[in-house]
Amino acid sequence: MNKGKVYIVGAGPGDPKLITVYGRECIEKADVIIYDRLISRELLTYAKEGAELLYCGKEPRKHGNIQQQIHEWLVEHALQGKTVVRLKGGDPFMFGRGGEEAEHLRAHGIPYEVVPGVTAGVAASAYAGIPVTHRNYAGGVTFIAGHQSGERDRIRWDALSNATDTIVFYMGMANIAYICEQLQRHGKDGETPVAVIEWATTNKQRTVVGTLQTIVAIVHEKQLSSPAIIVVGDVVKLHDQLKWVEEKW
């Protein structure tokens, strides 16, 4: 039997309309779709009749052996000659472990393609009216996974605090107080603007704005939680002027 093929597809950040044309085409032809927790279920309606849908959602800090199960499913179904879509939130290669899945497929001789998606850090900022770069505010942006702290923290805070104009944190809500503390400790002004964007690009989106000194209290007061993107930098000042999604919904 000929081997099937795996398409590692970025589903985008939440709004199903943000899937790429090629991403949707892959969903439509798939025999098996292995999908994440945060993708829009509307995307699954594009699947053909009889397609097998396998849920592999990971709860924050509760990943367990799920990733190994995903690897096994990908190889198992591809070896059966099936067309497999691995449907991942955002972009597969931006904090999505898509690289590990591609490595596993390559090690087992399984053909694959990577279909990029709109990453949450850029989409959330855009839907909040915050350009991550702007000629008058920011010439660069850094994307950081914010879920590690304490002894597991591998972020070079001294370099991060001084090396870029805009910082976008993924998966940082549980550590937001730690993030703000470290940035200030390593040189960021406490008055640096910060935005937190919850459930970005969906009809549940909420955006709050503060500073490194005030944002933690604001987040607690408004009871924001994951999934959320944290944006740090002067570009956040543009939120009030450029916000548009609140009017849309």
C-alpha positions as CSV (number, residue, x, y, z in Angstrom):
1,M,0.0,0.0,0.0
2,N,1.3,3.5,-0.9
3,K,1.8,5.8,2.0
4,G,-0.6,8.7,2.5
5,K,0.4,12.3,3.1
6,V,0.1,14.5,6.1
7,Y,-0.7,18.2,5.8
8,I,0.3,20.2,8.9
9,V,-2.2,23.1,8.6
10,G,-2.4,26.3,10.5
11,A,-6.1,27.0,11.3
12,G,-5.5,30.6,12.2
13,P,-6.2,32.3,15.5
14,G,-10.0,31.7,16.0
15,D,-12.0,33.5,13.4
16,P,-12.7,30.7,10.8
17,K,-12.6,33.2,8.0
18,L,-8.9,33.6,8.6
19,I,-8.0,30.1,7.3
20,T,-6.0,30.2,4.2
21,V,-7.5,29.1,0.9
22,Y,-5.0,26.2,0.7
23,G,-5.7,25.3,4.3
24,R,-9.4,24.9,3.6
25,E,-8.6,22.8,0.5
26,C,-6.6,20.5,2.6
27,I,-9.5,20.1,5.1
28,E,-11.9,19.4,2.3
29,K,-9.9,16.5,0.9
30,A,-8.7,14.9,4.2
31,D,-9.6,11.4,5.2
32,V,-8.6,12.1,8.8
33,I,-8.4,15.4,10.6
34,I,-6.5,15.6,13.9
35,Y,-7.5,18.9,15.5
36,D,-6.6,21.1,18.4
37,R,-8.7,22.6,21.3
38,L,-8.7,26.2,20.1
39,I,-9.6,25.9,16.5
40,S,-13.0,27.0,15.3
41,R,-15.3,24.0,15.0
42,E,-16.8,25.7,11.9
43,L,-13.7,24.6,10.1
44,L,-14.6,21.0,10.7
45,T,-17.8,21.5,8.6
46,Y,-15.6,21.7,5.5
47,A,-14.6,18.1,6.0
48,K,-15.9,15.7,3.4
49,E,-18.6,13.1,4.3
50,G,-17.0,10.2,6.1
51,A,-13.9,12.0,7.2
52,E,-12.6,10.8,10.6
53,L,-12.3,13.6,13.2
54,L,-9.9,13.1,16.0
55,Y,-9.7,15.6,18.9
56,C,-6.3,16.1,20.5
57,G,-6.9,19.2,22.6
58,K,-4.4,20.1,25.3
59,E,-5.4,22.0,28.4
60,P,-2.9,24.5,29.8
61,R,-0.2,22.8,31.8
62,K,-1.9,19.4,31.2
63,H,-0.2,18.1,28.0
64,G,0.7,14.7,29.5
65,N,1.2,12.1,26.7
66,I,-1.0,13.8,24.2
67,Q,1.8,14.9,21.9
68,Q,3.1,11.3,21.7
69,Q,-0.5,10.2,20.8
70,I,-0.6,12.8,18.0
71,H,2.7,11.5,16.6
72,E,1.4,7.9,16.6
73,W,-1.9,8.9,14.9
74,L,-0.1,10.8,12.2
75,V,2.1,7.9,11.3
76,E,-0.6,5.2,11.8
77,H,-3.1,6.8,9.4
78,A,-0.6,7.9,6.8
79,L,0.7,4.3,6.6
80,Q,-2.8,3.2,5.8
81,G,-2.6,5.4,2.7
82,K,-4.9,8.1,4.0
83,T,-4.7,11.9,3.5
84,V,-4.3,13.3,7.0
85,V,-4.7,16.9,8.1
86,R,-3.1,18.0,11.4
87,L,-5.2,21.1,12.1
88,K,-3.4,23.4,14.5
89,G,-4.4,26.7,16.0
90,G,-2.5,29.8,14.6
91,D,0.6,28.9,12.7
92,P,2.1,25.3,13.0
93,F,5.6,26.6,13.4
94,M,4.9,29.4,15.9
95,F,4.8,27.8,19.4
96,G,2.7,25.0,17.9
97,R,5.1,22.0,18.1
98,G,4.6,21.6,14.3
99,G,8.4,21.3,14.0
100,E,8.4,18.3,16.3
101,E,5.6,16.7,14.3
102,A,7.4,17.3,11.0
103,E,10.5,15.7,12.5
104,H,8.6,12.7,13.5
105,L,7.0,12.3,10.1
106,R,10.4,12.7,8.4
107,A,11.9,10.1,10.7
108,H,9.2,7.6,9.6
109,G,9.5,8.4,5.9
110,I,6.0,10.0,5.7
111,P,5.4,12.6,3.1
112,Y,4.1,15.9,4.5
113,E,3.5,19.6,3.7
114,V,3.4,22.5,6.1
115,V,0.5,25.0,5.4
116,P,1.2,28.3,7.2
117,G,-1.6,30.0,9.2
118,V,-2.2,33.4,10.6
119,T,-0.4,33.4,14.0
120,A,-2.3,34.6,17.0
121,G,0.2,37.2,18.1
122,V,-0.2,39.2,14.9
123,A,-3.9,38.6,14.5
124,A,-4.8,39.5,18.1
125,S,-2.9,42.7,17.8
126,A,-4.6,43.6,14.5
127,Y,-8.1,42.8,15.9
128,A,-7.3,45.1,18.8
129,G,-6.2,47.9,16.6
130,I,-2.5,47.5,17.6
131,P,0.0,47.3,14.8
132,V,3.0,45.3,16.1
133,T,5.3,47.6,14.1
134,H,4.7,51.2,13.1
135,R,7.0,53.8,11.6
136,N,6.5,56.2,14.5
137,Y,6.5,53.7,17.4
138,A,8.2,50.4,16.7
139,G,10.7,49.1,14.2
140,G,10.8,45.5,15.5
141,V,8.8,42.9,17.3
142,T,9.7,39.8,19.4
143,F,7.4,36.9,19.9
144,I,8.0,35.0,23.2
145,A,6.4,31.9,24.9
146,G,5.5,33.2,28.3
147,H,4.5,30.1,30.2
148,Q,7.8,29.3,31.9
149,S,8.9,30.9,35.1
150,G,11.2,30.3,38.1
151,E,13.8,27.6,37.5
152,R,12.3,26.7,34.1
153,D,12.6,30.2,32.8
154,R,14.9,30.4,29.9
155,I,14.1,33.9,28.7
156,R,17.0,36.3,28.7
157,W,15.1,39.2,30.3
158,D,18.0,41.6,30.1
159,A,18.3,41.2,26.4
160,L,14.6,41.1,25.8
161,S,13.9,44.2,27.8
162,N,16.3,46.3,25.7
163,A,16.5,44.7,22.3
164,T,13.1,45.3,20.7
165,D,10.3,47.8,20.6
166,T,7.3,45.5,20.8
167,I,7.1,42.2,22.7
168,V,4.3,39.8,22.2
169,F,3.8,37.0,24.7
170,Y,1.9,33.8,23.9
171,M,0.6,31.5,26.7
172,G,1.6,34.1,29.4
173,M,-1.6,34.7,31.4
174,A,-0.7,32.5,34.3
175,N,2.6,34.3,34.6
176,I,1.6,37.9,33.8
177,A,2.7,39.2,37.1
178,Y,6.0,37.5,36.8
179,I,6.4,38.8,33.2
180,C,5.7,42.4,34.2
181,E,8.1,42.1,37.2
182,Q,10.9,40.7,35.1
183,L,10.6,43.3,32.4
184,Q,10.7,46.1,34.9
185,R,13.6,44.5,36.9
186,H,15.6,44.4,33.7
187,G,15.1,47.9,32.5
188,K,11.6,48.4,31.1
189,D,9.9,51.6,32.4
190,G,6.9,50.8,34.6
191,E,4.8,53.2,32.5
192,T,5.4,51.1,29.3
193,P,1.9,50.4,27.8
194,V,0.6,46.8,27.9
195,A,-2.5,45.3,26.2
196,V,-4.1,41.9,27.0
197,I,-6.3,40.5,24.3
198,E,-8.5,37.6,25.3
199,W,-10.2,35.2,22.8
200,A,-8.7,37.2,20.0
201,T,-10.6,37.3,16.6
202,T,-13.7,35.7,18.1
203,N,-17.0,37.2,19.2
204,K,-15.7,36.7,22.8
205,Q,-12.7,39.0,22.3
206,R,-12.0,41.4,25.1
207,T,-9.1,43.9,25.2
208,V,-7.8,45.7,28.3
209,V,-5.0,48.2,28.3
210,G,-2.7,49.4,31.1
211,T,1.0,49.6,31.9
212,L,3.6,47.2,33.3
213,Q,2.7,48.6,36.7
214,T,-1.1,48.4,36.4
215,I,-2.0,45.6,34.0
216,V,-2.0,42.8,36.5
217,A,-4.6,44.5,38.7
218,I,-6.7,45.4,35.6
219,V,-6.7,41.8,34.4
220,H,-7.8,40.5,37.8
221,E,-10.5,43.1,38.0
222,K,-11.9,42.3,34.6
223,Q,-11.3,38.6,35.2
224,L,-9.5,37.9,31.9
225,S,-8.0,34.5,31.4
226,S,-6.5,32.2,28.8
227,P,-6.4,32.1,25.9
228,A,-4.9,35.6,25.6
229,I,-2.1,37.5,24.0
230,I,0.0,40.0,25.9
231,V,1.4,43.0,23.9
232,V,4.1,45.2,25.5
233,G,5.3,48.5,23.9
234,D,4.4,51.9,22.7
235,V,2.3,50.6,19.8
236,V,-0.4,49.8,22.4
237,K,-1.0,53.6,22.6
238,L,-2.7,53.2,19.2
239,H,-5.4,50.9,20.5
240,D,-8.0,53.7,21.4
241,Q,-7.5,55.3,18.0
242,L,-7.4,52.2,15.8
243,K,-9.7,49.7,17.6
244,W,-12.4,48.5,15.3
245,V,-13.5,45.0,16.2
246,E,-15.7,46.3,19.1
247,E,-17.9,48.1,16.6
248,K,-18.0,45.0,14.4
249,W,-19.4,42.8,17.2
